Amino acid sequence: MAHTTEKIIDKIKELKGTVLPSGKLILFGSQARRDATTDSDWDMLLLLDKEKIAPSDFDTYAYPFVDWGGTLESISA
């Protein structure tokens, strides 16, 4: 599982660089503590470099991570 986890983290970093270059992404929870099980989810906090967020920010910043999450099976295989 560790090898797959590293692949997923690499993909998250790549996506963060594309979608959120000036913001921050914080991984927390069992994946960050490295005590995740096969049923564990990925907890991420996106911090934007702006005073106030707009409803469209979900589509711009969060949705790409949600959309990509549906393809984890291809990395896990």
N, CA, C and O atoms as a Maestro MAE file, in Angstrom:
{
 s_m_m2io_version
 :::
 2.0.0
}

f_m_ct {
 s_m_title
 :::
 protein
 m_atom[308] {
  # First column is atom index #
  i_m_mmod_type
  r_m_x_coord
  r_m_y_coord
  r_m_z_coord
  i_m_residue_number
  s_m_chain_name
  s_m_pdb_residue_name
  s_m_pdb_atom_name
  i_m_atomic_number
  :::
  1 25 0.816 -1.199 0.000 1 A "MET " " N  " 7
  2 3 0.000 0.000 0.000 1 A "MET " " CA " 6
  3 2 0.856 1.258 0.000 1 A "MET " " C  " 6
  4 15 0.426 2.288 -0.519 1 A "MET " " O  " 8
  5 25 2.058 1.201 0.569 2 A "ALA " " N  " 7
  6 3 2.911 2.394 0.656 2 A "ALA " " CA " 6
  7 2 3.280 2.916 -0.726 2 A "ALA " " C  " 6
  8 15 3.304 4.127 -0.950 2 A "ALA " " O  " 8
  9 25 3.568 2.005 -1.653 3 A "HIS " " N  " 7
  10 3 3.931 2.414 -3.014 3 A "HIS " " CA " 6
  11 2 2.759 3.140 -3.682 3 A "HIS " " C  " 6
  12 15 2.952 4.167 -4.333 3 A "HIS " " O  " 8
  13 25 1.559 2.611 -3.521 4 A "THR " " N  " 7
  14 3 0.363 3.246 -4.069 4 A "THR " " CA " 6
  15 2 0.131 4.597 -3.415 4 A "THR " " C  " 6
  16 15 -0.218 5.560 -4.099 4 A "THR " " O  " 8
  17 25 0.317 4.686 -2.112 5 A "THR " " N  " 7
  18 3 0.142 5.949 -1.396 5 A "THR " " CA " 6
  19 2 1.080 7.009 -1.944 5 A "THR " " C  " 6
  20 15 0.675 8.155 -2.135 5 A "THR " " O  " 8
  21 25 2.318 6.644 -2.197 6 A "GLU " " N  " 7
  22 3 3.274 7.608 -2.754 6 A "GLU " " CA " 6
  23 2 2.852 8.078 -4.140 6 A "GLU " " C  " 6
  24 15 3.008 9.254 -4.470 6 A "GLU " " O  " 8
  25 25 2.318 7.170 -4.952 7 A "LYS " " N  " 7
  26 3 1.829 7.553 -6.279 7 A "LYS " " CA " 6
  27 2 0.674 8.549 -6.161 7 A "LYS " " C  " 6
  28 15 0.606 9.526 -6.907 7 A "LYS " " O  " 8
  29 25 -0.223 8.291 -5.224 8 A "ILE " " N  " 7
  30 3 -1.366 9.184 -5.021 8 A "ILE " " CA " 6
  31 2 -0.891 10.545 -4.538 8 A "ILE " " C  " 6
  32 15 -1.372 11.572 -5.018 8 A "ILE " " O  " 8
  33 25 0.045 10.570 -3.598 9 A "ILE " " N  " 7
  34 3 0.584 11.842 -3.104 9 A "ILE " " CA " 6
  35 2 1.267 12.604 -4.234 9 A "ILE " " C  " 6
  36 15 1.114 13.821 -4.336 9 A "ILE " " O  " 8
  37 25 2.009 11.912 -5.074 10 A "ASP " " N  " 7
  38 3 2.643 12.569 -6.226 10 A "ASP " " CA " 6
  39 2 1.593 13.188 -7.146 10 A "ASP " " C  " 6
  40 15 1.778 14.303 -7.634 10 A "ASP " " O  " 8
  41 25 0.493 12.473 -7.385 11 A "LYS " " N  " 7
  42 3 -0.576 12.992 -8.246 11 A "LYS " " CA " 6
  43 2 -1.254 14.198 -7.598 11 A "LYS " " C  " 6
  44 15 -1.581 15.166 -8.286 11 A "LYS " " O  " 8
  45 25 -1.468 14.149 -6.286 12 A "ILE " " N  " 7
  46 3 -2.063 15.281 -5.575 12 A "ILE " " CA " 6
  47 2 -1.155 16.501 -5.691 12 A "ILE " " C  " 6
  48 15 -1.635 17.611 -5.925 12 A "ILE " " O  " 8
  49 25 0.148 16.305 -5.529 13 A "LYS " " N  " 7
  50 3 1.100 17.416 -5.665 13 A "LYS " " CA " 6
  51 2 1.064 18.002 -7.068 13 A "LYS " " C  " 6
  52 15 1.079 19.221 -7.242 13 A "LYS " " O  " 8
  53 25 1.016 17.133 -8.059 14 A "GLU " " N  " 7
  54 3 0.959 17.588 -9.453 14 A "GLU " " CA " 6
  55 2 -0.314 18.400 -9.705 14 A "GLU " " C  " 6
  56 15 -0.267 19.470 -10.311 14 A "GLU " " O  " 8
  57 25 -1.433 17.890 -9.240 15 A "LEU " " N  " 7
  58 3 -2.711 18.577 -9.418 15 A "LEU " " CA " 6
  59 2 -2.733 19.893 -8.656 15 A "LEU " " C  " 6
  60 15 -3.272 20.885 -9.145 15 A "LEU " " O  " 8
  61 25 -2.151 19.909 -7.464 16 A "LYS " " N  " 7
  62 3 -2.076 21.141 -6.668 16 A "LYS " " CA " 6
  63 2 -1.300 22.208 -7.423 16 A "LYS " " C  " 6
  64 15 -1.708 23.369 -7.444 16 A "LYS " " O  " 8
  65 25 -0.192 21.832 -8.040 17 A "GLY " " N  " 7
  66 3 0.619 22.785 -8.794 17 A "GLY " " CA " 6
  67 2 -0.127 23.387 -9.970 17 A "GLY " " C  " 6
  68 15 0.097 24.543 -10.330 17 A "GLY " " O  " 8
  69 25 -1.009 22.608 -10.564 18 A "THR " " N  " 7
  70 3 -1.797 23.076 -11.701 18 A "THR " " CA " 6
  71 2 -3.002 23.903 -11.266 18 A "THR " " C  " 6
  72 15 -3.250 24.980 -11.809 18 A "THR " " O  " 8
  73 25 -3.743 23.403 -10.295 19 A "VAL " " N  " 7
  74 3 -5.016 24.000 -9.897 19 A "VAL " " CA " 6
  75 2 -4.843 25.106 -8.861 19 A "VAL " " C  " 6
  76 15 -5.598 26.079 -8.859 19 A "VAL " " O  " 8
  77 25 -3.866 24.965 -7.993 20 A "LEU " " N  " 7
  78 3 -3.749 25.833 -6.820 20 A "LEU " " CA " 6
  79 2 -2.316 26.329 -6.639 20 A "LEU " " C  " 6
  80 15 -1.751 26.160 -5.558 20 A "LEU " " O  " 8
  81 25 -1.710 26.938 -7.662 21 A "PRO " " N  " 7
  82 3 -0.287 27.294 -7.567 21 A "PRO " " CA " 6
  83 2 0.036 28.307 -6.469 21 A "PRO " " C  " 6
  84 15 1.127 28.257 -5.901 21 A "PRO " " O  " 8
  85 25 -0.876 29.220 -6.155 22 A "SER " " N  " 7
  86 3 -0.566 30.231 -5.137 22 A "SER " " CA " 6
  87 2 -1.206 29.925 -3.788 22 A "SER " " C  " 6
  88 15 -1.002 30.668 -2.828 22 A "SER " " O  " 8
  89 25 -1.963 28.860 -3.702 23 A "GLY " " N  " 7
  90 3 -2.596 28.484 -2.446 23 A "GLY " " CA " 6
  91 2 -1.833 27.366 -1.765 23 A "GLY " " C  " 6
  92 15 -0.735 26.994 -2.179 23 A "GLY " " O  " 8
  93 25 -2.436 26.841 -0.716 24 A "LYS " " N  " 7
  94 3 -1.821 25.730 0.012 24 A "LYS " " CA " 6
  95 2 -2.798 24.578 0.093 24 A "LYS " " C  " 6
  96 15 -4.013 24.772 0.117 24 A "LYS " " O  " 8
  97 25 -2.256 23.389 0.133 25 A "LEU " " N  " 7
  98 3 -3.043 22.188 0.314 25 A "LEU " " CA " 6
  99 2 -2.466 21.455 1.514 25 A "LEU " " C  " 6
  100 15 -1.269 21.172 1.564 25 A "LEU " " O  " 8
  101 25 -3.314 21.155 2.468 26 A "ILE " " N  " 7
  102 3 -2.873 20.456 3.678 26 A "ILE " " CA " 6
  103 2 -3.552 19.093 3.721 26 A "ILE " " C  " 6
  104 15 -4.779 18.994 3.682 26 A "ILE " " O  " 8
  105 25 -2.750 18.064 3.800 27 A "LEU " " N  " 7
  106 3 -3.245 16.707 3.968 27 A "LEU " " CA " 6
  107 2 -3.294 16.430 5.466 27 A "LEU " " C  " 6
  108 15 -2.319 16.662 6.181 27 A "LEU " " O  " 8
  109 25 -4.442 15.929 5.937 28 A "PHE " " N  " 7
  110 3 -4.561 15.622 7.364 28 A "PHE " " CA " 6
  111 2 -5.308 14.304 7.526 28 A "PHE " " C  " 6
  112 15 -5.781 13.728 6.547 28 A "PHE " " O  " 8
  113 25 -5.410 13.840 8.738 29 A "GLY " " N  " 7
  114 3 -6.107 12.586 8.996 29 A "GLY " " CA " 6
  115 2 -5.177 11.386 8.893 29 A "GLY " " C  " 6
  116 15 -3.955 11.511 8.969 29 A "GLY " " O  " 8
  117 25 -5.787 10.228 8.717 30 A "SER " " N  " 7
  118 3 -5.018 8.980 8.756 30 A "SER " " CA " 6
  119 2 -3.981 8.878 7.639 30 A "SER " " C  " 6
  120 15 -2.920 8.289 7.841 30 A "SER " " O  " 8
  121 25 -4.269 9.439 6.466 31 A "GLN " " N  " 7
  122 3 -3.273 9.394 5.386 31 A "GLN " " CA " 6
  123 2 -2.037 10.210 5.763 31 A "GLN " " C  " 6
  124 15 -0.912 9.784 5.502 31 A "GLN " " O  " 8
  125 25 -2.236 11.366 6.369 32 A "ALA " " N  " 7
  126 3 -1.105 12.214 6.781 32 A "ALA " " CA " 6
  127 2 -0.313 11.565 7.914 32 A "ALA " " C  " 6
  128 15 0.911 11.687 7.974 32 A "ALA " " O  " 8
  129 25 -1.015 10.878 8.807 33 A "ARG " " N  " 7
  130 3 -0.342 10.214 9.932 33 A "ARG " " CA " 6
  131 2 0.313 8.900 9.510 33 A "ARG " " C  " 6
  132 15 1.067 8.302 10.277 33 A "ARG " " O  " 8
  133 25 0.027 8.462 8.305 34 A "ARG " " N  " 7
  134 3 0.550 7.194 7.769 34 A "ARG " " CA " 6
  135 2 0.023 5.974 8.529 34 A "ARG " " C  " 6
  136 15 0.709 4.958 8.642 34 A "ARG " " O  " 8
  137 25 -1.216 6.088 9.052 35 A "ASP " " N  " 7
  138 3 -1.836 4.927 9.683 35 A "ASP " " CA " 6
  139 2 -3.177 4.598 9.021 35 A "ASP " " C  " 6
  140 15 -4.092 4.083 9.665 35 A "ASP " " O  " 8
  141 25 -3.274 4.902 7.746 36 A "ALA " " N  " 7
  142 3 -4.500 4.659 6.992 36 A "ALA " " CA " 6
  143 2 -4.673 3.174 6.697 36 A "ALA " " C  " 6
  144 15 -3.705 2.418 6.615 36 A "ALA " " O  " 8
  145 25 -5.918 2.785 6.542 37 A "THR " " N  " 7
  146 3 -6.242 1.430 6.103 37 A "THR " " CA " 6
  147 2 -6.723 1.505 4.653 37 A "THR " " C  " 6
  148 15 -6.804 2.591 4.080 37 A "THR " " O  " 8
  149 25 -7.035 0.366 4.071 38 A "THR " " N  " 7
  150 3 -7.501 0.366 2.679 38 A "THR " " CA " 6
  151 2 -8.836 1.085 2.520 38 A "THR " " C  " 6
  152 15 -9.176 1.503 1.413 38 A "THR " " O  " 8
  153 25 -9.594 1.237 3.590 39 A "ASP " " N  " 7
  154 3 -10.885 1.934 3.534 39 A "ASP " " CA " 6
  155 2 -10.784 3.416 3.876 39 A "ASP " " C  " 6
  156 15 -11.796 4.116 3.861 39 A "ASP " " O  " 8
  157 25 -9.600 3.902 4.180 40 A "SER " " N  " 7
  158 3 -9.439 5.304 4.591 40 A "SER " " CA " 6
  159 2 -9.622 6.254 3.414 40 A "SER " " C  " 6
  160 15 -9.269 5.947 2.275 40 A "SER " " O  " 8
  161 25 -10.185 7.416 3.726 41 A "ASP " " N  " 7
  162 3 -10.329 8.441 2.697 41 A "ASP " " CA " 6
  163 2 -9.136 9.386 2.758 41 A "ASP " " C  " 6
  164 15 -8.228 9.210 3.571 41 A "ASP " " O  " 8
  165 25 -9.150 10.379 1.897 42 A "TRP " " N  " 7
  166 3 -8.081 11.374 1.828 42 A "TRP " " CA " 6
  167 2 -8.663 12.706 2.270 42 A "TRP " " C  " 6
  168 15 -9.525 13.267 1.594 42 A "TRP " " O  " 8
  169 25 -8.191 13.212 3.407 43 A "ASP " " N  " 7
  170 3 -8.671 14.486 3.941 43 A "ASP " " CA " 6
  171 2 -7.720 15.594 3.519 43 A "ASP " " C  " 6
  172 15 -6.536 15.573 3.853 43 A "ASP " " O  " 8
  173 25 -8.254 16.570 2.774 44 A "MET " " N  " 7
  174 3 -7.432 17.680 2.292 44 A "MET " " CA " 6
  175 2 -8.121 19.002 2.598 44 A "MET " " C  " 6
  176 15 -9.340 19.131 2.480 44 A "MET " " O  " 8
  177 25 -7.324 19.967 2.988 45 A "LEU " " N  " 7
  178 3 -7.793 21.326 3.223 45 A "LEU " " CA " 6
  179 2 -7.119 22.218 2.190 45 A "LEU " " C  " 6
  180 15 -5.892 22.250 2.096 45 A "LEU " " O  " 8
  181 25 -7.922 22.941 1.417 46 A "LEU " " N  " 7
  182 3 -7.392 23.873 0.427 46 A "LEU " " CA " 6
  183 2 -7.462 25.279 0.999 46 A "LEU " " C  " 6
  184 15 -8.533 25.741 1.392 46 A "LEU " " O  " 8
  185 25 -6.328 25.958 1.047 47 A "LEU " " N  " 7
  186 3 -6.268 27.336 1.532 47 A "LEU " " CA " 6
  187 2 -5.989 28.249 0.348 47 A "LEU " " C  " 6
  188 15 -4.950 28.146 -0.304 47 A "LEU " " O  " 8
  189 25 -6.932 29.140 0.083 48 A "LEU " " N  " 7
  190 3 -6.800 30.054 -1.049 48 A "LEU " " CA " 6
  191 2 -6.183 31.362 -0.601 48 A "LEU " " C  " 6
  192 15 -6.375 31.803 0.532 48 A "LEU " " O  " 8
  193 25 -5.448 31.968 -1.497 49 A "ASP " " N  " 7
  194 3 -4.799 33.249 -1.223 49 A "ASP " " CA " 6
  195 2 -5.747 34.385 -1.614 49 A "ASP " " C  " 6
  196 15 -5.476 35.149 -2.540 49 A "ASP " " O  " 8
  197 25 -6.866 34.476 -0.885 50 A "LYS " " N  " 7
  198 3 -7.840 35.533 -1.150 50 A "LYS " " CA " 6
  199 2 -8.646 35.806 0.108 50 A "LYS " " C  " 6
  200 15 -8.821 34.925 0.951 50 A "LYS " " O  " 8
  201 25 -9.133 37.027 0.227 51 A "GLU " " N  " 7
  202 3 -9.890 37.457 1.405 51 A "GLU " " CA " 6
  203 2 -11.211 36.708 1.561 51 A "GLU " " C  " 6
  204 15 -11.546 36.251 2.654 51 A "GLU " " O  " 8
  205 25 -11.955 36.584 0.472 52 A "LYS " " N  " 7
  206 3 -13.287 36.006 0.527 52 A "LYS " " CA " 6
  207 2 -13.460 35.039 -0.636 52 A "LYS " " C  " 6
  208 15 -13.083 35.338 -1.770 52 A "LYS " " O  " 8
  209 25 -14.030 33.884 -0.343 53 A "ILE " " N  " 7
  210 3 -14.234 32.923 -1.419 53 A "ILE " " CA " 6
  211 2 -15.613 33.120 -2.050 53 A "ILE " " C  " 6
  212 15 -16.540 33.623 -1.414 53 A "ILE " " O  " 8
  213 25 -15.723 32.719 -3.290 54 A "ALA " " N  " 7
  214 3 -16.981 32.787 -4.032 54 A "ALA " " CA " 6
  215 2 -17.487 31.367 -4.264 54 A "ALA " " C  " 6
  216 15 -16.697 30.423 -4.261 54 A "ALA " " O  " 8
  217 25 -18.787 31.205 -4.465 55 A "PRO " " N  " 7
  218 3 -19.306 29.858 -4.743 55 A "PRO " " CA " 6
  219 2 -18.609 29.181 -5.929 55 A "PRO " " C  " 6
  220 15 -18.456 27.959 -5.943 55 A "PRO " " O  " 8
  221 25 -18.198 29.955 -6.899 56 A "SER " " N  " 7
  222 3 -17.532 29.373 -8.071 56 A "SER " " CA " 6
  223 2 -16.136 28.837 -7.745 56 A "SER " " C  " 6
  224 15 -15.564 28.083 -8.533 56 A "SER " " O  " 8
  225 25 -15.589 29.218 -6.596 57 A "ASP " " N  " 7
  226 3 -14.266 28.718 -6.209 57 A "ASP " " CA " 6
  227 2 -14.264 27.201 -6.033 57 A "ASP " " C  " 6
  228 15 -13.244 26.549 -6.262 57 A "ASP " " O  " 8
  229 25 -15.407 26.636 -5.625 58 A "PHE " " N  " 7
  230 3 -15.459 25.178 -5.515 58 A "PHE " " CA " 6
  231 2 -15.166 24.552 -6.873 58 A "PHE " " C  " 6
  232 15 -14.366 23.622 -6.980 58 A "PHE " " O  " 8
  233 25 -15.826 25.075 -7.918 59 A "ASP " " N  " 7
  234 3 -15.615 24.528 -9.261 59 A "ASP " " CA " 6
  235 2 -14.174 24.704 -9.720 59 A "ASP " " C  " 6
  236 15 -13.605 23.820 -10.359 59 A "ASP " " O  " 8
  237 25 -13.594 25.839 -9.394 60 A "THR " " N  " 7
  238 3 -12.244 26.157 -9.849 60 A "THR " " CA " 6
  239 2 -11.174 25.377 -9.098 60 A "THR " " C  " 6
  240 15 -10.253 24.836 -9.711 60 A "THR " " O  " 8
  241 25 -11.289 25.315 -7.777 61 A "TYR " " N  " 7
  242 3 -10.205 24.766 -6.952 61 A "TYR " " CA " 6
  243 2 -10.472 23.367 -6.392 61 A "TYR " " C  " 6
  244 15 -9.590 22.511 -6.453 61 A "TYR " " O  " 8
  245 25 -11.645 23.119 -5.859 62 A "ALA " " N  " 7
  246 3 -11.908 21.832 -5.209 62 A "ALA " " CA " 6
  247 2 -12.354 20.750 -6.188 62 A "ALA " " C  " 6
  248 15 -11.935 19.598 -6.076 62 A "ALA " " O  " 8
  249 25 -13.193 21.115 -7.140 63 A "TYR " " N  " 7
  250 3 -13.748 20.104 -8.039 63 A "TYR " " CA " 6
  251 2 -12.683 19.282 -8.771 63 A "TYR " " C  " 6
  252 15 -12.856 18.071 -8.908 63 A "TYR " " O  " 8
  253 25 -11.602 19.880 -9.241 64 A "PRO " " N  " 7
  254 3 -10.595 19.037 -9.913 64 A "PRO " " CA " 6
  255 2 -10.075 17.893 -9.031 64 A "PRO " " C  " 6
  256 15 -9.760 16.817 -9.538 64 A "PRO " " O  " 8
  257 25 -9.985 18.121 -7.722 65 A "PHE " " N  " 7
  258 3 -9.542 17.057 -6.815 65 A "PHE " " CA " 6
  259 2 -10.639 16.010 -6.647 65 A "PHE " " C  " 6
  260 15 -10.359 14.812 -6.607 65 A "PHE " " O  " 8
  261 25 -11.886 16.463 -6.547 66 A "VAL " " N  " 7
  262 3 -13.016 15.541 -6.422 66 A "VAL " " CA " 6
  263 2 -13.136 14.704 -7.691 66 A "VAL " " C  " 6
  264 15 -13.302 13.486 -7.624 66 A "VAL " " O  " 8
  265 25 -13.052 15.353 -8.833 67 A "ASP " " N  " 7
  266 3 -13.171 14.668 -10.118 67 A "ASP " " CA " 6
  267 2 -12.046 13.650 -10.291 67 A "ASP " " C  " 6
  268 15 -12.298 12.523 -10.718 67 A "ASP " " O  " 8
  269 25 -10.826 14.025 -9.969 68 A "TRP " " N  " 7
  270 3 -9.692 13.122 -10.087 68 A "TRP " " CA " 6
  271 2 -9.804 11.959 -9.113 68 A "TRP " " C  " 6
  272 15 -9.346 10.859 -9.420 68 A "TRP " " O  " 8
  273 25 -10.399 12.176 -7.951 69 A "GLY " " N  " 7
  274 3 -10.531 11.119 -6.953 69 A "GLY " " CA " 6
  275 2 -11.260 9.895 -7.468 69 A "GLY " " C  " 6
  276 15 -11.045 8.787 -6.978 69 A "GLY " " O  " 8
  277 25 -12.118 10.089 -8.452 70 A "GLY " " N  " 7
  278 3 -12.836 8.968 -9.036 70 A "GLY " " CA " 6
  279 2 -11.952 8.067 -9.868 70 A "GLY " " C  " 6
  280 15 -12.386 6.990 -10.276 70 A "GLY " " O  " 8
  281 25 -10.729 8.476 -10.128 71 A "THR " " N  " 7
  282 3 -9.825 7.678 -10.952 71 A "THR " " CA " 6
  283 2 -8.738 6.991 -10.125 71 A "THR " " C  " 6
  284 15 -7.768 6.484 -10.689 71 A "THR " " O  " 8
  285 25 -8.882 6.967 -8.816 72 A "LEU " " N  " 7
  286 3 -7.864 6.346 -7.964 72 A "LEU " " CA " 6
  287 2 -7.670 4.866 -8.279 72 A "LEU " " C  " 6
  288 15 -6.575 4.336 -8.091 72 A "LEU " " O  " 8
  289 25 -8.709 4.197 -8.753 73 A "GLU " " N  " 7
  290 3 -8.577 2.779 -9.056 73 A "GLU " " CA " 6
  291 2 -7.482 2.537 -10.093 73 A "GLU " " C  " 6
  292 15 -6.793 1.518 -10.042 73 A "GLU " " O  " 8
  293 25 -7.319 3.462 -11.023 74 A "SER " " N  " 7
  294 3 -6.297 3.280 -12.052 74 A "SER " " CA " 6
  295 2 -4.887 3.376 -11.474 74 A "SER " " C  " 6
  296 15 -3.962 2.755 -11.997 74 A "SER " " O  " 8
  297 25 -4.717 4.147 -10.405 75 A "ILE " " N  " 7
  298 3 -3.410 4.244 -9.752 75 A "ILE " " CA " 6
  299 2 -3.191 3.049 -8.837 75 A "ILE " " C  " 6
  300 15 -2.075 2.538 -8.738 75 A "ILE " " O  " 8
  301 25 -4.245 2.603 -8.170 76 A "SER " " N  " 7
  302 3 -4.136 1.507 -7.212 76 A "SER " " CA " 6
  303 2 -3.869 0.167 -7.887 76 A "SER " " C  " 6
  304 15 -3.353 -0.756 -7.256 76 A "SER " " O  " 8
  305 25 -4.210 0.058 -9.141 77 A "ALA " " N  " 7
  306 3 -4.075 -1.236 -9.834 77 A "ALA " " CA " 6
  307 2 -2.622 -1.608 -10.064 77 A "ALA " " C  " 6
  308 15 -2.337 -2.662 -10.632 77 A "ALA " " O  " 8
  :::
 }
 m_bond[307] {
  # First column is bond index #
  i_m_from
  i_m_to
  i_m_order
  :::
  1 1 2 1
  2 2 3 1
  3 3 4 2
  4 3 5 1
  5 5 6 1
  6 6 7 1
  7 7 8 2
  8 7 9 1
  9 9 10 1
  10 10 11 1
  11 11 12 2
  12 11 13 1
  13 13 14 1
  14 14 15 1
  15 15 16 2
  16 15 17 1
  17 17 18 1
  18 18 19 1
  19 19 20 2
  20 19 21 1
  21 21 22 1
  22 22 23 1
  23 23 24 2
  24 23 25 1
  25 25 26 1
  26 26 27 1
  27 27 28 2
  28 27 29 1
  29 29 30 1
  30 30 31 1
  31 31 32 2
  32 31 33 1
  33 33 34 1
  34 34 35 1
  35 35 36 2
  36 35 37 1
  37 37 38 1
  38 38 39 1
  39 39 40 2
  40 39 41 1
  41 41 42 1
  42 42 43 1
  43 43 44 2
  44 43 45 1
  45 45 46 1
  46 46 47 1
  47 47 48 2
  48 47 49 1
  49 49 50 1
  50 50 51 1
  51 51 52 2
  52 51 53 1
  53 53 54 1
  54 54 55 1
  55 55 56 2
  56 55 57 1
  57 57 58 1
  58 58 59 1
  59 59 60 2
  60 59 61 1
  61 61 62 1
  62 62 63 1
  63 63 64 2
  64 63 65 1
  65 65 66 1
  66 66 67 1
  67 67 68 2
  68 67 69 1
  69 69 70 1
  70 70 71 1
  71 71 72 2
  72 71 73 1
  73 73 74 1
  74 74 75 1
  75 75 76 2
  76 75 77 1
  77 77 78 1
  78 78 79 1
  79 79 80 2
  80 79 81 1
  81 81 82 1
  82 82 83 1
  83 83 84 2
  84 83 85 1
  85 85 86 1
  86 86 87 1
  87 87 88 2
  88 87 89 1
  89 89 90 1
  90 90 91 1
  91 91 92 2
  92 91 93 1
  93 93 94 1
  94 94 95 1
  95 95 96 2
  96 95 97 1
  97 97 98 1
  98 98 99 1
  99 99 100 2
  100 99 101 1
  101 101 102 1
  102 102 103 1
  103 103 104 2
  104 103 105 1
  105 105 106 1
  106 106 107 1
  107 107 108 2
  108 107 109 1
  109 109 110 1
  110 110 111 1
  111 111 112 2
  112 111 113 1
  113 113 114 1
  114 114 115 1
  115 115 116 2
  116 115 117 1
  117 117 118 1
  118 118 119 1
  119 119 120 2
  120 119 121 1
  121 121 122 1
  122 122 123 1
  123 123 124 2
  124 123 125 1
  125 125 126 1
  126 126 127 1
  127 127 128 2
  128 127 129 1
  129 129 130 1
  130 130 131 1
  131 131 132 2
  132 131 133 1
  133 133 134 1
  134 134 135 1
  135 135 136 2
  136 135 137 1
  137 137 138 1
  138 138 139 1
  139 139 140 2
  140 139 141 1
  141 141 142 1
  142 142 143 1
  143 143 144 2
  144 143 145 1
  145 145 146 1
  146 146 147 1
  147 147 148 2
  148 147 149 1
  149 149 150 1
  150 150 151 1
  151 151 152 2
  152 151 153 1
  153 153 154 1
  154 154 155 1
  155 155 156 2
  156 155 157 1
  157 157 158 1
  158 158 159 1
  159 159 160 2
  160 159 161 1
  161 161 162 1
  162 162 163 1
  163 163 164 2
  164 163 165 1
  165 165 166 1
  166 166 167 1
  167 167 168 2
  168 167 169 1
  169 169 170 1
  170 170 171 1
  171 171 172 2
  172 171 173 1
  173 173 174 1
  174 174 175 1
  175 175 176 2
  176 175 177 1
  177 177 178 1
  178 178 179 1
  179 179 180 2
  180 179 181 1
  181 181 182 1
  182 182 183 1
  183 183 184 2
  184 183 185 1
  185 185 186 1
  186 186 187 1
  187 187 188 2
  188 187 189 1
  189 189 190 1
  190 190 191 1
  191 191 192 2
  192 191 193 1
  193 193 194 1
  194 194 195 1
  195 195 196 2
  196 195 197 1
  197 197 198 1
  198 198 199 1
  199 199 200 2
  200 199 201 1
  201 201 202 1
  202 202 203 1
  203 203 204 2
  204 203 205 1
  205 205 206 1
  206 206 207 1
  207 207 208 2
  208 207 209 1
  209 209 210 1
  210 210 211 1
  211 211 212 2
  212 211 213 1
  213 213 214 1
  214 214 215 1
  215 215 216 2
  216 215 217 1
  217 217 218 1
  218 218 219 1
  219 219 220 2
  220 219 221 1
  221 221 222 1
  222 222 223 1
  223 223 224 2
  224 223 225 1
  225 225 226 1
  226 226 227 1
  227 227 228 2
  228 227 229 1
  229 229 230 1
  230 230 231 1
  231 231 232 2
  232 231 233 1
  233 233 234 1
  234 234 235 1
  235 235 236 2
  236 235 237 1
  237 237 238 1
  238 238 239 1
  239 239 240 2
  240 239 241 1
  241 241 242 1
  242 242 243 1
  243 243 244 2
  244 243 245 1
  245 245 246 1
  246 246 247 1
  247 247 248 2
  248 247 249 1
  249 249 250 1
  250 250 251 1
  251 251 252 2
  252 251 253 1
  253 253 254 1
  254 254 255 1
  255 255 256 2
  256 255 257 1
  257 257 258 1
  258 258 259 1
  259 259 260 2
  260 259 261 1
  261 261 262 1
  262 262 263 1
  263 263 264 2
  264 263 265 1
  265 265 266 1
  266 266 267 1
  267 267 268 2
  268 267 269 1
  269 269 270 1
  270 270 271 1
  271 271 272 2
  272 271 273 1
  273 273 274 1
  274 274 275 1
  275 275 276 2
  276 275 277 1
  277 277 278 1
  278 278 279 1
  279 279 280 2
  280 279 281 1
  281 281 282 1
  282 282 283 1
  283 283 284 2
  284 283 285 1
  285 285 286 1
  286 286 287 1
  287 287 288 2
  288 287 289 1
  289 289 290 1
  290 290 291 1
  291 291 292 2
  292 291 293 1
  293 293 294 1
  294 294 295 1
  295 295 296 2
  296 295 297 1
  297 297 298 1
  298 298 299 1
  299 299 300 2
  300 299 301 1
  301 301 302 1
  302 302 303 1
  303 303 304 2
  304 303 305 1
  305 305 306 1
  306 306 307 1
  307 307 308 2
  :::
 }
}
